[in-house]
């Protein structure tokens, strides 16, 4: 059951998929249509899952699920992963690699491998004040408070 992301309770679970490049406006429109269909039909053991999504900065797909209504099952999580993998193939984009870092560079979103980010930290090209995206958040409350934070307040701080 598709709902507006901002109507989901704060304790709703989130999954964040970061793209290794920005989506074009046309791709965003197509991906939104595909997300609408997927979420409208997303179930766990035959029960509808109340879910919504955001596409942020033309680069992040954020899916939220109200687990108070119905929790995701292993099969429903597998279905969502399969859906994301299909998007990867269709748009020739990487969405599943967690060993990459996205951060703000002025108005732009930069994307680097973890190895490159570590080197940039060592070379002081990024600092504790660099705004990073902590894709390890688990709930909408955490997403709202701790997703877009200075590197010093994220797991990225170990490299600075």
TORRO-41062 format. One record per atom (N, C-alpha, C): residue in three letters; chain; atom name; x, y, z. Coordinates in nm, 2 decimals. Atoms other than C-alpha are relative to their C-alpha. Layout:
NODE residuo cadena atomo      u      v      w
NODE     Ala      A    CA      X      Y      Z
...
***
This chain:
NODE residuo cadena atomo      u      v      w
NODE     Unk      A     N   0.08  -0.12   0.00
NODE     Unk      A    CA   0.00   0.00   0.00
NODE     Unk      A     C   0.09   0.12   0.00
NODE     Unk      A     N  -0.09  -0.12   0.01
NODE     Unk      A    CA   0.17   0.32  -0.12
NODE     Unk      A     C  -0.06   0.11   0.07
NODE     Unk      A     N   0.04  -0.12  -0.07
NODE     Unk      A    CA   0.15   0.62   0.10
NODE     Unk      A     C   0.11   0.10  -0.01
NODE     Unk      A     N  -0.10  -0.10   0.01
NODE     Unk      A    CA   0.33   0.95   0.11
NODE     Unk      A     C   0.11  -0.03   0.11
NODE     Unk      A     N  -0.11   0.03  -0.09
NODE     Unk      A    CA   0.67   0.90   0.28
NODE     Unk      A     C  -0.01   0.08   0.13
NODE     Unk      A     N   0.00  -0.08  -0.12
NODE     Unk      A    CA   0.62   1.19   0.52
NODE     Unk      A     C  -0.12  -0.03   0.09
NODE     Unk      A     N   0.11   0.04  -0.09
NODE     Unk      A    CA   0.30   1.03   0.66
NODE     Unk      A     C   0.04  -0.12   0.08
NODE     Unk      A     N  -0.04   0.12  -0.07
NODE     Unk      A    CA   0.49   0.72   0.78
NODE     Unk      A     C   0.04   0.04   0.14
NODE     Unk      A     N  -0.04  -0.03  -0.14
NODE     Unk      A    CA   0.55   0.70   1.16
NODE     Unk      A     C   0.15   0.00   0.00
NODE     Unk      A     N  -0.15  -0.02  -0.02
NODE     Unk      A    CA   0.90   0.80   1.28
NODE     Unk      A     C   0.07  -0.13   0.02
NODE     Unk      A     N  -0.06   0.13  -0.03
NODE     Unk      A    CA   0.97   0.44   1.39
NODE     Unk      A     C   0.00  -0.09  -0.12
NODE     Unk      A     N   0.00   0.08   0.13
NODE     Unk      A    CA   0.92   0.31   1.03
NODE     Unk      A     C   0.14  -0.03  -0.04
NODE     Unk      A     N  -0.13   0.04   0.05
NODE     Unk      A    CA   1.21   0.12   0.89
NODE     Unk      A     C   0.03   0.07  -0.13
NODE     Unk      A     N  -0.04  -0.05   0.13
NODE     Unk      A    CA   1.41   0.27   0.61
NODE     Unk      A     C   0.12  -0.08  -0.06
NODE     Unk      A     N  -0.11   0.05   0.08
NODE     Unk      A    CA   1.64   0.14   0.34
NODE     Unk      A     C   0.05   0.11  -0.10
NODE     Unk      A     N  -0.06  -0.11   0.09
NODE     Unk      A    CA   1.87   0.38   0.15
NODE     Unk      A     C   0.09  -0.06  -0.10
NODE     Unk      A     N  -0.09   0.05   0.11
NODE     Unk      A    CA   2.02   0.30  -0.18
NODE     Unk      A     C   0.06   0.13  -0.07
NODE     Unk      A     N  -0.07  -0.11   0.06
NODE     Unk      A    CA   2.28   0.55  -0.31
NODE     Unk      A     C   0.05  -0.04  -0.14
NODE     Unk      A     N  -0.04   0.03   0.14
NODE     Unk      A    CA   2.35   0.57  -0.68
NODE     Unk      A     C   0.14   0.06  -0.02
NODE     Unk      A     N  -0.13  -0.05   0.03
NODE     Unk      A    CA   2.70   0.61  -0.82
NODE     Unk      A     C   0.00   0.11  -0.10
NODE     Unk      A     N   0.01  -0.12   0.09
NODE     Unk      A    CA   2.58   0.89  -1.04
NODE     Unk      A     C  -0.14   0.06   0.02
NODE     Unk      A     N   0.13  -0.06  -0.01
NODE     Unk      A    CA   2.29   1.13  -1.06
NODE     Unk      A     C  -0.10  -0.06  -0.10
NODE     Unk      A     N   0.10   0.04   0.10
NODE     Unk      A    CA   1.97   1.02  -1.23
NODE     Unk      A     C  -0.04   0.13  -0.08
NODE     Unk      A     N   0.05  -0.11   0.09
NODE     Unk      A    CA   1.84   1.23  -1.52
NODE     Unk      A     C  -0.15   0.02   0.04
NODE     Unk      A     N   0.15  -0.02  -0.03
NODE     Unk      A    CA   1.49   1.39  -1.48
NODE     Unk      A     C  -0.09  -0.10  -0.06
NODE     Unk      A     N   0.08   0.11   0.07
NODE     Unk      A    CA   1.36   1.13  -1.73
NODE     Unk      A     C   0.01  -0.13   0.08
NODE     Unk      A     N  -0.02   0.12  -0.08
NODE     Unk      A    CA   1.51   0.85  -1.53
NODE     Unk      A     C  -0.08   0.01   0.14
NODE     Unk      A     N   0.08  -0.02  -0.13
NODE     Unk      A    CA   1.36   0.99  -1.20
NODE     Unk      A     C  -0.14  -0.03  -0.02
NODE     Unk      A     N   0.14   0.02   0.03
NODE     Unk      A    CA   1.02   1.00  -1.36
NODE     Unk      A     C  -0.03  -0.15  -0.02
NODE     Unk      A     N   0.02   0.14   0.02
NODE     Unk      A    CA   1.05   0.64  -1.48
NODE     Unk      A     C   0.02  -0.08   0.13
NODE     Unk      A     N  -0.02   0.07  -0.12
NODE     Unk      A    CA   1.19   0.52  -1.15
NODE     Unk      A     C  -0.11   0.02   0.10
NODE     Unk      A     N   0.11  -0.03  -0.08
NODE     Unk      A    CA   0.91   0.69  -0.96
NODE     Unk      A     C  -0.12  -0.09  -0.04
NODE     Unk      A     N   0.11   0.08   0.05
NODE     Unk      A    CA   0.66   0.51  -1.18
NODE     Unk      A     C   0.02  -0.15   0.04
NODE     Unk      A     N  -0.03   0.14  -0.03
NODE     Unk      A    CA   0.83   0.18  -1.12
NODE     Unk      A     C  -0.01  -0.02   0.16
NODE     Unk      A     N   0.01   0.01  -0.15
NODE     Unk      A    CA   0.85   0.24  -0.74
NODE     Unk      A     C  -0.15   0.00   0.04
NODE     Unk      A     N   0.15   0.00  -0.03
NODE     Unk      A    CA   0.47   0.33  -0.74
NODE     Unk      A     C  -0.06  -0.14  -0.02
NODE     Unk      A     N   0.06   0.14   0.03
NODE     Unk      A    CA   0.39  -0.01  -0.90
NODE     Unk      A     C   0.05  -0.10   0.10
NODE     Unk      A     N  -0.05   0.10  -0.10
NODE     Unk      A    CA   0.63  -0.21  -0.68
NODE     Unk      A     C  -0.06   0.02   0.13
NODE     Unk      A     N   0.05  -0.01  -0.14
NODE     Unk      A    CA   0.52  -0.06  -0.35
NODE     Unk      A     C  -0.15  -0.02   0.01
NODE     Unk      A     N   0.15   0.02   0.00
NODE     Unk      A    CA   0.15  -0.07  -0.44
NODE     Unk      A     C  -0.03  -0.15   0.01
NODE     Unk      A     N   0.02   0.15   0.01
NODE     Unk      A    CA   0.20  -0.45  -0.49
NODE     Unk      A     C   0.09  -0.07   0.10
NODE     Unk      A     N  -0.09   0.06  -0.09
NODE     Unk      A    CA   0.45  -0.51  -0.21
NODE     Unk      A     C  -0.07  -0.06   0.12
NODE     Unk      A     N   0.07   0.07  -0.10
NODE     Unk      A    CA   0.33  -0.77   0.04
NODE     Unk      A     C   0.09  -0.08   0.09
NODE     Unk      A     N  -0.07   0.10  -0.08
NODE     Unk      A    CA   0.45  -0.99   0.33
NODE     Unk      A     C  -0.11  -0.10   0.04
NODE     Unk      A     N   0.09   0.11  -0.02
NODE     Unk      A    CA   0.27  -1.32   0.35
NODE     Unk      A     C  -0.14   0.03  -0.03
NODE     Unk      A     N   0.13  -0.04   0.05
NODE     Unk      A    CA  -0.02  -1.18   0.15
NODE     Unk      A     C  -0.06   0.12   0.06
NODE     Unk      A     N   0.05  -0.13  -0.06
NODE     Unk      A    CA  -0.06  -0.87   0.37
NODE     Unk      A     C   0.07   0.12  -0.07
NODE     Unk      A     N  -0.06  -0.13   0.06
NODE     Unk      A    CA  -0.01  -0.52   0.22
NODE     Unk      A     C   0.10   0.06   0.10
NODE     Unk      A     N  -0.10  -0.08  -0.08
NODE     Unk      A    CA   0.29  -0.33   0.34
NODE     Unk      A     C  -0.02   0.15  -0.02
NODE     Unk      A     N   0.02  -0.15   0.01
NODE     Unk      A    CA   0.23   0.04   0.41
NODE     Unk      A     C   0.14   0.06  -0.01
NODE     Unk      A     N  -0.14  -0.05   0.03
NODE     Unk      A    CA   0.53   0.20   0.25
NODE     Unk      A     C  -0.01   0.12  -0.09
NODE     Unk      A     N  -0.02  -0.11   0.08
NODE     Unk      A    CA   0.65   0.51   0.08
NODE     Unk      A     C   0.14   0.02  -0.04
NODE     Unk      A     N  -0.14  -0.02   0.04
NODE     Unk      A    CA   0.96   0.65  -0.08
NODE     Unk      A     C   0.03   0.14  -0.03
NODE     Unk      A     N  -0.05  -0.13   0.04
NODE     Unk      A    CA   1.17   0.95  -0.16
NODE     Unk      A     C   0.11  -0.02  -0.10
NODE     Unk      A     N  -0.13   0.00   0.08
NODE     Unk      A    CA   1.43   1.02  -0.43
NODE     Unk      A     C   0.06   0.14   0.04
NODE     Unk      A     N  -0.06  -0.12  -0.05
NODE     Unk      A    CA   1.67   1.27  -0.28
NODE     Unk      A     C   0.13   0.03  -0.08
NODE     Unk      A     N  -0.12  -0.05   0.07
NODE     Unk      A    CA   1.93   1.48  -0.46
NODE     Unk      A     C   0.03  -0.07  -0.13
NODE     Unk      A     N  -0.02   0.07   0.13
NODE     Unk      A    CA   1.87   1.29  -0.78
NODE     Unk      A     C   0.09  -0.13   0.01
NODE     Unk      A     N  -0.10   0.11  -0.02
NODE     Unk      A    CA   2.09   1.01  -0.63
NODE     Unk      A     C  -0.04  -0.11   0.10
NODE     Unk      A     N   0.03   0.09  -0.10
NODE     Unk      A    CA   1.93   0.84  -0.33
NODE     Unk      A     C  -0.15  -0.05  -0.01
NODE     Unk      A     N   0.13   0.05   0.00
NODE     Unk      A    CA   1.63   0.61  -0.33
NODE     Unk      A     C  -0.02  -0.05   0.15
NODE     Unk      A     N   0.03   0.03  -0.14
NODE     Unk      A    CA   1.48   0.59   0.03
NODE     Unk      A     C  -0.13  -0.06   0.00
NODE     Unk      A     N   0.13   0.07  -0.02
NODE     Unk      A    CA   1.21   0.34   0.10
NODE     Unk      A     C  -0.03  -0.02   0.15
NODE     Unk      A     N   0.04   0.01  -0.14
NODE     Unk      A    CA   1.02   0.36   0.43
NODE     Unk      A     C  -0.11  -0.10   0.01
NODE     Unk      A     N   0.10   0.11  -0.02
NODE     Unk      A    CA   0.80   0.08   0.57
NODE     Unk      A     C  -0.05   0.01   0.15
NODE     Unk      A     N   0.07  -0.01  -0.13
NODE     Unk      A    CA   0.55   0.12   0.86
NODE     Unk      A     C  -0.01  -0.15   0.05
NODE     Unk      A     N   0.00   0.13  -0.05
NODE     Unk      A    CA   0.63  -0.20   1.05
NODE     Unk      A     C  -0.10  -0.02   0.11
NODE     Unk      A     N   0.11   0.01  -0.10
NODE     Unk      A    CA   0.36  -0.12   1.31
NODE     Unk      A     C  -0.12  -0.07  -0.06
NODE     Unk      A     N   0.12   0.06   0.07
NODE     Unk      A    CA   0.10  -0.23   1.05
NODE     Unk      A     C   0.03  -0.14  -0.04
NODE     Unk      A     N  -0.05   0.14   0.04
NODE     Unk      A    CA   0.28  -0.53   0.89
NODE     Unk      A     C   0.15   0.01  -0.01
NODE     Unk      A     N  -0.15   0.00   0.01
NODE     Unk      A    CA   0.65  -0.61   0.93
NODE     Unk      A     C   0.04  -0.07  -0.13
NODE     Unk      A     N  -0.05   0.07   0.12
NODE     Unk      A    CA   0.86  -0.71   0.63
NODE     Unk      A     C   0.05  -0.14   0.04
NODE     Unk      A     N  -0.04   0.14  -0.01
NODE     Unk      A    CA   0.93  -1.08   0.59
NODE     Unk      A     C   0.13  -0.01  -0.08
NODE     Unk      A     N  -0.11   0.02   0.08
NODE     Unk      A    CA   1.24  -1.23   0.45
NODE     Unk      A     C  -0.03   0.00  -0.15
NODE     Unk      A     N   0.04   0.00   0.14
NODE     Unk      A    CA   1.06  -1.28   0.12
NODE     Unk      A     C  -0.03   0.14  -0.05
NODE     Unk      A     N   0.04  -0.13   0.05
NODE     Unk      A    CA   0.93  -0.93   0.10
NODE     Unk      A     C   0.13   0.09  -0.01
NODE     Unk      A     N  -0.12  -0.07   0.01
NODE     Unk      A    CA   1.28  -0.79   0.17
NODE     Unk      A     C   0.08  -0.05  -0.12
NODE     Unk      A     N  -0.06   0.05   0.12
NODE     Unk      A    CA   1.42  -1.02  -0.10
NODE     Unk      A     C  -0.06   0.06  -0.12
NODE     Unk      A     N   0.06  -0.06   0.12
NODE     Unk      A    CA   1.16  -0.88  -0.34
NODE     Unk      A     C   0.04   0.14  -0.02
NODE     Unk      A     N  -0.05  -0.13   0.01
NODE     Unk      A    CA   1.27  -0.53  -0.26
NODE     Unk      A     C   0.14   0.01  -0.06
NODE     Unk      A     N  -0.13   0.01   0.05
NODE     Unk      A    CA   1.63  -0.62  -0.32
NODE     Unk      A     C   0.01  -0.03  -0.15
NODE     Unk      A     N   0.01   0.04   0.14
NODE     Unk      A    CA   1.54  -0.79  -0.64
NODE     Unk      A     C  -0.04   0.12  -0.09
NODE     Unk      A     N   0.05  -0.12   0.07
NODE     Unk      A    CA   1.35  -0.47  -0.75
NODE     Unk      A     C   0.12   0.10  -0.02
NODE     Unk      A     N  -0.12  -0.10   0.01
NODE     Unk      A    CA   1.66  -0.25  -0.67
NODE     Unk      A     C   0.10  -0.06  -0.10
NODE     Unk      A     N  -0.09   0.06   0.09
NODE     Unk      A    CA   1.88  -0.50  -0.86
NODE     Unk      A     C  -0.05   0.02  -0.15
NODE     Unk      A     N   0.05  -0.03   0.13
NODE     Unk      A    CA   1.65  -0.46  -1.16
NODE     Unk      A     C   0.02   0.14  -0.05
NODE     Unk      A     N  -0.02  -0.15   0.04
NODE     Unk      A    CA   1.68  -0.08  -1.15
NODE     Unk      A     C   0.15   0.01  -0.03
NODE     Unk      A     N  -0.14  -0.01   0.03
NODE     Unk      A    CA   2.06  -0.13  -1.14
NODE     Unk      A     C   0.03  -0.04  -0.14
NODE     Unk      A     N  -0.02   0.05   0.13
NODE     Unk      A    CA   2.05  -0.33  -1.46
NODE     Unk      A     C  -0.06   0.09  -0.11
NODE     Unk      A     N   0.07  -0.09   0.10
NODE     Unk      A    CA   1.80  -0.11  -1.64
NODE     Unk      A     C   0.06   0.13  -0.02
NODE     Unk      A     N  -0.05  -0.14   0.02
NODE     Unk      A    CA   1.97   0.22  -1.57
NODE     Unk      A     C   0.16   0.00   0.01
NODE     Unk      A     N  -0.14   0.01   0.00
NODE     Unk      A    CA   2.33   0.09  -1.56
NODE     Unk      A     C   0.06   0.09   0.11
NODE     Unk      A     N  -0.04  -0.08  -0.12
NODE     Unk      A    CA   2.38   0.23  -1.21
NODE     Unk      A     C   0.03  -0.10   0.12
NODE     Unk      A     N  -0.03   0.08  -0.12
NODE     Unk      A    CA   2.52   0.09  -0.88
NODE     Unk      A     C  -0.08   0.06   0.11
NODE     Unk      A     N   0.09  -0.04  -0.12
NODE     Unk      A    CA   2.27   0.11  -0.59
NODE     Unk      A     C   0.03  -0.08   0.12
NODE     Unk      A     N  -0.01   0.10  -0.11
NODE     Unk      A    CA   2.38  -0.18  -0.37
NODE     Unk      A     C   0.14   0.00   0.07
NODE     Unk      A     N  -0.13   0.01  -0.06
NODE     Unk      A    CA   2.75  -0.12  -0.30
NODE     Unk      A     C   0.01   0.09   0.12
NODE     Unk      A     N   0.00  -0.08  -0.12
NODE     Unk      A    CA   2.78  -0.01   0.06
NODE     Unk      A     C   0.14   0.05   0.03
NODE     Unk      A     N  -0.14  -0.03  -0.02
NODE     Unk      A    CA   3.16   0.04   0.03
NODE     Unk      A     C   0.04   0.13  -0.07
NODE     Unk      A     N  -0.02  -0.13   0.06
NODE     Unk      A    CA   3.12   0.39  -0.12
NODE     Unk      A     C  -0.06   0.11   0.09
NODE     Unk      A     N   0.04  -0.11  -0.08
NODE     Unk      A    CA   3.07   0.73   0.03
NODE     Unk      A     C  -0.05   0.11  -0.08
NODE     Unk      A     N   0.06  -0.12   0.06
NODE     Unk      A    CA   2.85   1.02  -0.07
NODE     Unk      A     C   0.02   0.11   0.10
NODE     Unk      A     N  -0.02  -0.11  -0.09
NODE     Unk      A    CA   2.92   1.36   0.07
NODE     Unk      A     C  -0.03   0.13  -0.08
NODE     Unk      A     N   0.03  -0.12   0.07
NODE     Unk      A    CA   2.84   1.72  -0.01
NODE     Unk      A     C   0.13   0.08  -0.02
NODE     Unk      A     N  -0.11  -0.08   0.04
NODE     Unk      A    CA   3.09   1.93  -0.19
NODE     Unk      A     C  -0.06   0.13  -0.06
NODE     Unk      A     N   0.08  -0.12   0.03
NODE     Unk      A    CA   2.93   2.27  -0.19
NODE     Unk      A     C  -0.14  -0.04  -0.03
NODE     Unk      A     N   0.14   0.04   0.03
NODE     Unk      A    CA   2.60   2.23  -0.37
NODE     Unk      A     C  -0.01  -0.14  -0.07
NODE     Unk      A     N   0.00   0.12   0.08
NODE     Unk      A    CA   2.71   1.91  -0.54
NODE     Unk      A     C   0.01  -0.12   0.10
NODE     Unk      A     N  -0.02   0.12  -0.08
NODE     Unk      A    CA   2.69   1.55  -0.41
NODE     Unk      A     C   0.12  -0.08  -0.07
NODE     Unk      A     N  -0.12   0.08   0.06
NODE     Unk      A    CA   3.03   1.37  -0.46
NODE     Unk      A     C  -0.02  -0.14   0.05
NODE     Unk      A     N   0.01   0.15  -0.02
NODE     Unk      A    CA   3.06   0.99  -0.47
NODE     Unk      A     C   0.14  -0.05  -0.02
NODE     Unk      A     N  -0.14   0.05   0.01
NODE     Unk      A    CA   3.39   0.82  -0.39
NODE     Unk      A     C   0.00  -0.14   0.06
NODE     Unk      A     N  -0.02   0.13  -0.07
NODE     Unk      A    CA   3.50   0.47  -0.30
NODE     Unk      A     C   0.05   0.03   0.14
NODE     Unk      A     N  -0.05  -0.02  -0.13
NODE     Unk      A    CA   3.58   0.42   0.06
NODE     Unk      A     C   0.15   0.02   0.01
NODE     Unk      A     N  -0.15  -0.02   0.01
NODE     Unk      A    CA   3.95   0.39  -0.02
NODE     Unk      A     C   0.04   0.14  -0.04
NODE     Unk      A     N  -0.02  -0.13   0.04
NODE     Unk      A    CA   3.94   0.72  -0.20
NODE     Unk      A     C  -0.04   0.10   0.11
NODE     Unk      A     N   0.04  -0.08  -0.10
NODE     Unk      A    CA   3.75   0.88   0.08
NODE     Unk      A     C   0.10   0.00   0.12
NODE     Unk      A     N  -0.11   0.01  -0.11
NODE     Unk      A    CA   4.01   0.76   0.34
NODE     Unk      A     C   0.12   0.08  -0.04
NODE     Unk      A     N  -0.12  -0.07   0.05
NODE     Unk      A    CA   4.29   0.90   0.12
NODE     Unk      A     C  -0.03   0.15   0.01
NODE     Unk      A     N   0.04  -0.14   0.00
NODE     Unk      A    CA   4.10   1.23   0.09
NODE     Unk      A     C   0.00   0.06   0.15
NODE     Unk      A     N   0.00  -0.04  -0.14
NODE     Unk      A    CA   4.06   1.24   0.47
NODE     Unk      A     C   0.15   0.02   0.05
NODE     Unk      A     N  -0.14   0.00  -0.03
NODE     Unk      A    CA   4.44   1.17   0.51
NODE     Unk      A     C   0.06   0.13  -0.05
NODE     Unk      A     N  -0.06  -0.12   0.07
NODE     Unk      A    CA   4.52   1.45   0.26
NODE     Unk      A     C  -0.08   0.13   0.04
NODE     Unk      A     N   0.08  -0.11  -0.05
NODE     Unk      A    CA   4.27   1.68   0.45
NODE     Unk      A     C  -0.09   0.07  -0.11
NODE     Unk      A     N   0.09  -0.05   0.11
NODE     Unk      A    CA   4.06   1.72   0.13
NODE     Unk      A     C  -0.15   0.00   0.05
NODE     Unk      A     N   0.13  -0.01  -0.07
NODE     Unk      A    CA   3.76   1.64   0.35
NODE     Unk      A     C   0.03   0.01   0.15
NODE     Unk      A     N  -0.02  -0.02  -0.14
NODE     Unk      A    CA   3.72   1.73   0.72
NODE     Unk      A     C  -0.11  -0.05   0.09
NODE     Unk      A     N   0.11   0.04  -0.09
NODE     Unk      A    CA   3.51   1.66   1.03
NODE     Unk      A     C  -0.12   0.07  -0.03
NODE     Unk      A     N   0.12  -0.08   0.03
NODE     Unk      A    CA   3.28   1.93   0.91
NODE     Unk      A     C  -0.07  -0.03  -0.14
NODE     Unk      A     N   0.06   0.04   0.13
NODE     Unk      A    CA   3.22   1.77   0.56
NODE     Unk      A     C  -0.13  -0.07   0.03
NODE     Unk      A     N   0.14   0.06  -0.01
NODE     Unk      A    CA   2.85   1.68   0.53
NODE     Unk      A     C   0.00  -0.13  -0.08
NODE     Unk      A     N   0.00   0.14   0.06
NODE     Unk      A    CA   2.83   1.30   0.47
NODE     Unk      A     C  -0.15  -0.05   0.01
NODE     Unk      A     N   0.13   0.07   0.00
NODE     Unk      A    CA   2.53   1.07   0.41
NODE     Unk      A     C   0.02  -0.13   0.07
NODE     Unk      A     N  -0.01   0.12  -0.08
NODE     Unk      A    CA   2.50   0.81   0.68
NODE     Unk      A     C  -0.11  -0.10  -0.04
NODE     Unk      A     N   0.10   0.09   0.05
NODE     Unk      A    CA   2.31   0.54   0.49
NODE     Unk      A     C  -0.02  -0.12   0.09
NODE     Unk      A     N   0.03   0.11  -0.09
NODE     Unk      A    CA   2.32   0.30   0.79
NODE     Unk      A     C  -0.11   0.03   0.10
NODE     Unk      A     N   0.11  -0.02  -0.09
NODE     Unk      A    CA   2.03   0.47   0.96
NODE     Unk      A     C  -0.11  -0.10  -0.03
NODE     Unk      A     N   0.10   0.11   0.01
NODE     Unk      A    CA   1.74   0.23   1.03
NODE     Unk      A     C  -0.14   0.05   0.00
NODE     Unk      A     N   0.14  -0.04  -0.02
NODE     Unk      A    CA   1.43   0.44   1.10
NODE     Unk      A     C  -0.01   0.14  -0.06
NODE     Unk      A     N   0.02  -0.13   0.06
NODE     Unk      A    CA   1.27   0.75   0.96
NODE     Unk      A     C   0.05   0.11   0.10
NODE     Unk      A     N  -0.05  -0.09  -0.10
NODE     Unk      A    CA   1.35   0.93   1.29
NODE     Unk      A     C   0.15   0.02  -0.02
NODE     Unk      A     N  -0.15   0.00   0.02
NODE     Unk      A    CA   1.72   0.84   1.24
NODE     Unk      A     C   0.03   0.07  -0.13
NODE     Unk      A     N  -0.02  -0.06   0.14
NODE     Unk      A    CA   1.69   0.94   0.87
NODE     Unk      A     C  -0.01   0.15   0.01
NODE     Unk      A     N   0.02  -0.14  -0.02
NODE     Unk      A    CA   1.56   1.28   0.97
NODE     Unk      A     C   0.11   0.07   0.08
NODE     Unk      A     N  -0.09  -0.06  -0.09
NODE     Unk      A    CA   1.81   1.34   1.24
NODE     Unk      A     C   0.15  -0.03  -0.04
NODE     Unk      A     N  -0.14   0.05   0.01
NODE     Unk      A    CA   2.13   1.15   1.14
NODE     Unk      A     C   0.04  -0.04  -0.14
NODE     Unk      A     N  -0.04   0.05   0.13
NODE     Unk      A    CA   2.13   1.09   0.77
NODE     Unk      A     C   0.10   0.09  -0.07
NODE     Unk      A     N  -0.08  -0.10   0.06
NODE     Unk      A    CA   2.29   1.41   0.65
NODE     Unk      A     C   0.07   0.08   0.11
NODE     Unk      A     N  -0.07  -0.05  -0.12
NODE     Unk      A    CA   2.55   1.50   0.92
NODE     Unk      A     C   0.14   0.03  -0.03
NODE     Unk      A     N  -0.14  -0.02   0.01
NODE     Unk      A    CA   2.90   1.63   0.96
NODE     Unk      A     C   0.07  -0.13   0.02
NODE     Unk      A     N  -0.07   0.13  -0.01
NODE     Unk      A    CA   3.15   1.35   0.92
NODE     Unk      A     C   0.04  -0.04   0.15
NODE     Unk      A     N  -0.04   0.02  -0.14
NODE     Unk      A    CA   3.25   1.39   1.29
NODE     Unk      A     C  -0.12  -0.07   0.08
NODE     Unk      A     N   0.12   0.06  -0.07
NODE     Unk      A    CA   2.89   1.27   1.39
NODE     Unk      A     C  -0.04  -0.13  -0.07
NODE     Unk      A     N   0.04   0.12   0.08
NODE     Unk      A    CA   2.89   0.96   1.16
NODE     Unk      A     C   0.11  -0.10   0.01
NODE     Unk      A     N  -0.10   0.10   0.00
NODE     Unk      A    CA   3.07   0.64   1.12
NODE     Unk      A     C   0.13   0.04  -0.08
NODE     Unk      A     N  -0.11  -0.05   0.08
NODE     Unk      A    CA   3.29   0.83   0.87
NODE     Unk      A     C   0.11   0.06   0.09
NODE     Unk      A     N  -0.10  -0.07  -0.09
NODE     Unk      A    CA   3.47   1.00   1.17
NODE     Unk      A     C   0.12  -0.08   0.02
NODE     Unk      A     N  -0.12   0.09  -0.03
NODE     Unk      A    CA   3.71   0.70   1.21
NODE     Unk      A     C   0.11   0.03  -0.10
NODE     Unk      A     N  -0.10  -0.03   0.11
NODE     Unk      A    CA   3.89   0.82   0.89
NODE     Unk      A     C   0.06   0.14   0.02
NODE     Unk      A     N  -0.04  -0.14   0.00
NODE     Unk      A    CA   3.94   1.18   1.00
NODE     Unk      A     C   0.10   0.02   0.11
***
